[in-house]
Amino acid sequence: MRGELPAEVPAQPGARKPDPVLVIDSITRSFGGVRAVDVTHLEFQRGWITGLIGPNGAGKTTLFNLLTGFDRPDTGHWTFDGMPLSRLAPHQVARRGVVRTFQLTKALAKLTVLDNMRLATPKQTGERFFGALLGTWGRQEQANTRKAMELLTRFQLDSKADDLAGCLSGGQRKLLEMARALMMDPAVVMLDEPMAGVNPALTESLLQHVKSLRDDGMTVVFVEHDMDVIRNISDWVVVMAQGRVIAEGRSEALSSNRAVVDAYLGSHHDQVLEFDADGNPVGQTAMLVAEIESELEAAIERGQDLSA
């Protein structure tokens, strides 16, 4: 069931939400002379599936890395349920209840699927010296195994429990990452391109699993390029370009948003090009070429990475 927004929440960058679980303020991250992330204010609504979209190089994965402790910002801070996360390491962020998956899966290839799941369980008694020495970890290990098998069954991986994770297909590894994240009992699940490289036969299964996370009361934020996927499952969409949030709103409304269209296709996508017999631009096209060249020169002077 898609969430309903109160009428007073505007579809605009930095919109205030009625019950945000993640709140970001003035976060920036630069690499050399390139500002990869420059987000003034952003809120993610509790219990929703929020799609994070934008062209390649927009800063989506960098923002994920910052929010989950895998990178450090130059400026800014963010909170989860009012608790600051800005200075925490990735494992500390995960223990607070914010977990993520990766665009390139991080399954431990030489461990079994079941061991990958058990390894994700937090606060394991056997990891501490006295707990291991006294042998008090046995019952907890049994409980962890039961929980892992329940999740593997949910994600249709129970038949692979004793297989090495490295033997799974790309789509199955995506499912394993999602299942493994749930071993943490998270409040927020951040998925970085969960459908990328997945066999079409598994895409629908993954979509249903993402929806089930919301149905179980979790907040989902996911990066995706496929607009059909965005329209199918998103309650709300945030659009990034050149590190900034340029639009927010329902997916059906964003398709006609000029800023979004320009970000994906370029601001000159609707121009009719004219050339003379020698192939030289003429009239408005000549002016357009000159404008584009000027924009490129300015980008080079700013040190912008034009290959992104």
C-alpha positions in Angstrom: 0.0 0.0 0.0 1.5 3.3 -1.1 1.8 6.0 1.6 -0.4 9.1 1.5 1.2 12.6 1.9 -0.7 15.4 3.6 -1.7 18.0 1.1 0.6 20.6 2.8 3.8 18.8 1.9 5.1 20.4 -1.3 6.7 18.5 -4.1 10.0 20.4 -4.0 13.6 19.9 -3.1 14.1 19.8 0.7 10.4 19.3 1.4 9.6 18.8 5.1 7.9 15.4 5.8 5.4 14.7 8.6 7.5 11.9 10.2 11.0 11.8 8.8 13.3 9.0 10.0 16.5 10.3 8.3 17.2 14.1 8.2 20.2 15.5 6.3 21.5 19.1 6.6 24.2 20.9 4.7 26.1 17.8 3.7 28.9 18.2 1.1 31.7 16.0 -0.3 34.3 16.9 -2.8 36.9 14.9 -4.7 39.6 17.2 -6.0 37.8 20.1 -7.6 34.5 18.2 -8.1 31.6 18.6 -5.7 30.1 15.1 -5.7 27.5 15.8 -3.0 26.0 19.2 -2.1 22.7 18.6 -0.3 21.3 21.5 1.7 18.3 19.7 3.3 16.7 16.3 2.7 14.3 14.2 4.7 13.2 10.5 4.2 9.7 9.7 5.4 9.3 6.8 7.8 7.7 3.7 6.5 8.0 4.7 2.8 9.8 3.4 -0.2 11.8 6.4 -1.5 13.5 6.1 -4.9 16.7 8.1 -5.4 17.3 8.7 -9.1 19.5 10.8 -11.3 21.9 10.5 -14.2 25.3 8.8 -13.8 27.6 10.9 -11.7 24.8 12.6 -9.9 26.2 11.6 -6.4 23.6 9.0 -5.4 26.1 6.3 -4.3 28.4 8.8 -2.7 25.4 10.0 -0.6 24.7 6.4 0.4 28.3 6.0 1.4 28.2 9.1 3.5 25.0 8.3 5.3 26.2 4.7 6.2 29.7 5.7 7.4 31.7 4.3 4.4 32.9 7.9 3.6 33.3 11.1 5.5 31.7 14.4 4.5 33.5 17.7 4.2 30.7 19.5 6.0 27.2 18.7 7.3 25.4 16.3 9.6 22.5 14.0 9.6 20.3 12.2 12.1 18.4 8.9 12.4 15.4 9.2 14.7 17.0 12.3 16.2 20.3 10.6 16.9 23.4 11.9 15.1 25.1 9.5 12.7 27.6 11.8 11.2 30.7 10.5 13.0 29.9 6.8 13.3 31.7 3.9 11.6 29.7 1.7 9.3 29.1 -1.1 11.9 27.9 1.5 14.4 25.5 2.9 11.9 24.2 -0.6 11.2 23.7 -1.3 14.9 21.6 1.9 15.2 19.3 0.4 12.6 20.4 1.8 9.2 21.8 -0.9 6.9 22.7 -1.0 3.2 23.4 -3.2 0.3 25.9 -2.5 -2.5 25.7 -2.0 -6.2 28.4 -4.7 -6.5 27.4 -7.4 -4.0 29.7 -8.0 -1.0 28.9 -11.7 -0.4 31.8 -13.6 1.1 32.3 -16.0 -1.8 34.2 -18.8 0.1 31.6 -19.0 2.9 28.3 -20.9 2.6 25.1 -18.9 2.1 24.0 -19.9 5.6 27.4 -18.7 7.1 27.0 -15.4 5.3 23.7 -14.9 7.0 24.9 -16.0 10.5 27.9 -13.7 10.2 25.6 -10.7 9.9 24.0 -11.2 13.3 24.9 -8.4 15.8 26.0 -8.9 19.4 27.1 -12.5 19.1 28.1 -13.9 22.5 30.8 -16.1 21.0 32.7 -13.0 19.6 33.6 -12.0 23.2 36.3 -13.8 25.1 34.4 -14.9 28.2 31.3 -15.8 26.1 33.4 -18.1 23.9 35.3 -19.5 26.9 32.1 -20.3 28.9 30.3 -21.9 25.9 27.2 -19.7 26.4 27.0 -19.0 22.7 25.4 -22.3 21.7 21.8 -21.4 22.2 22.2 -18.1 20.5 23.9 -19.8 17.5 20.9 -22.1 17.2 18.5 -19.1 17.3 20.6 -17.3 14.7 20.5 -20.3 12.5 16.7 -20.6 12.7 16.3 -16.9 11.9 18.7 -17.2 9.0 16.9 -20.2 7.5 13.5 -18.4 7.9 14.9 -15.4 5.9 16.5 -17.7 3.3 13.1 -19.4 2.9 11.4 -16.0 2.5 13.9 -15.1 -0.2 13.7 -18.5 -1.8 17.4 -19.3 -1.1 16.9 -22.1 1.5 17.9 -24.7 -1.0 21.2 -22.9 -1.5 22.0 -22.7 2.3 24.9 -25.1 2.1 26.3 -23.8 -1.2 29.2 -21.4 -1.4 28.0 -17.9 -1.9 30.4 -17.5 -4.8 28.4 -20.1 -6.7 25.2 -18.0 -6.7 24.0 -16.1 -9.7 24.0 -12.3 -9.8 20.4 -12.1 -8.9 20.7 -14.6 -6.1 23.5 -12.6 -4.6 21.3 -9.6 -4.6 18.7 -11.6 -2.8 21.3 -12.8 -0.3 22.4 -9.3 0.4 18.9 -8.2 1.1 18.2 -11.2 3.3 21.5 -10.7 5.2 20.7 -7.1 5.9 17.5 -8.2 7.6 19.5 -10.3 10.1 20.2 -6.9 11.7 16.5 -6.2 12.3 16.9 -2.7 10.7 14.6 0.2 10.7 16.0 1.7 7.5 17.2 -0.4 4.5 19.2 1.4 1.8 19.5 -0.5 -1.5 22.1 0.6 -4.1 20.7 -0.5 -7.5 19.1 -3.7 -6.3 17.9 -4.6 -9.8 21.2 -3.9 -11.6 22.5 -6.9 -13.5 19.6 -9.1 -12.4 18.0 -11.7 -14.7 14.5 -10.4 -15.7 13.1 -13.6 -14.3 14.2 -12.5 -10.8 13.4 -8.8 -11.1 9.7 -9.2 -10.2 10.7 -11.3 -7.2 13.1 -8.6 -6.0 10.4 -6.0 -6.5 8.0 -7.9 -4.3 10.7 -8.3 -1.6 11.3 -4.6 -1.6 7.6 -4.0 -1.1 7.5 -6.5 1.7 10.1 -4.6 3.6 7.8 -1.6 3.7 4.8 -3.8 4.6 6.9 -5.0 7.5 7.3 -1.4 8.8 10.7 -0.7 7.5 11.8 2.4 5.6 13.4 1.8 2.2 15.6 4.1 0.2 16.9 2.7 -3.0 18.9 3.9 -6.0 17.5 2.9 -9.4 17.8 3.9 -13.0 14.8 1.9 -14.4 11.8 4.3 -14.3 9.4 1.5 -14.6 10.7 0.1 -11.4 10.5 3.6 -9.8 6.9 4.0 -10.8 6.0 0.5 -9.7 7.1 0.6 -6.1 8.1 4.2 -5.0 6.0 6.2 -2.6 8.2 9.2 -3.2 11.1 10.0 -5.5 14.1 12.2 -4.9 16.1 13.4 -8.0 19.8 14.3 -7.8 22.0 15.9 -10.5 25.6 17.2 -10.1 25.5 16.4 -6.4 22.3 18.4 -5.6 18.7 17.5 -5.0 16.9 19.1 -7.9 13.4 17.7 -7.4 11.1 15.6 -5.2 7.6 14.3 -5.6 5.5 11.4 -6.8 7.0 9.5 -9.7 4.1 10.3 -12.1 4.5 14.0 -11.5 8.3 14.1 -12.1 8.2 12.9 -15.7 7.0 16.4 -16.7 9.3 18.3 -14.4 11.6 20.4 -16.6 14.6 20.1 -14.2 14.4 16.4 -14.2 14.1 16.1 -18.0 17.1 18.5 -18.4 19.1 16.5 -15.9 18.7 13.3 -17.9 18.5 14.6 -21.5 20.3 17.9 -21.3 18.7 21.4 -21.4 18.9 21.5 -25.2 17.2 18.2 -25.9 14.2 19.7 -27.6 16.1 22.0 -30.0 15.8 21.4 -33.8 19.3 21.4 -35.3 20.0 23.1 -38.7 23.2 22.8 -40.8 24.3 24.2 -44.2 25.4 22.1 -47.2 28.9 21.8 -45.7 27.6 20.5 -42.4 28.3 23.7 -40.5 25.7 24.8 -37.9 23.6 27.8 -38.9 21.0 30.1 -37.2 19.8 29.0 -33.8 21.9 25.8 -34.1 25.1 27.9 -34.4 24.1 29.9 -31.3 23.3 26.6 -29.5 26.8 25.1 -30.4 28.5 28.3 -29.1 26.4 28.1 -25.9 27.4 24.4 -25.3 31.1 25.2 -26.0 30.9 28.0 -23.5 29.3 25.7 -20.9 32.1 23.1 -21.5 34.8 25.7 -21.1 33.3 26.9 -17.9 33.1 23.3 -16.6 36.7 22.7 -17.5 37.7 25.8 -15.6 35.8 24.6 -12.6 37.7 21.4 -12.7 34.6 19.4 -13.4 35.0 15.7 -14.4 33.4 15.6 -17.8 33.7 11.8 -18.1 31.3 11.2 -15.2 
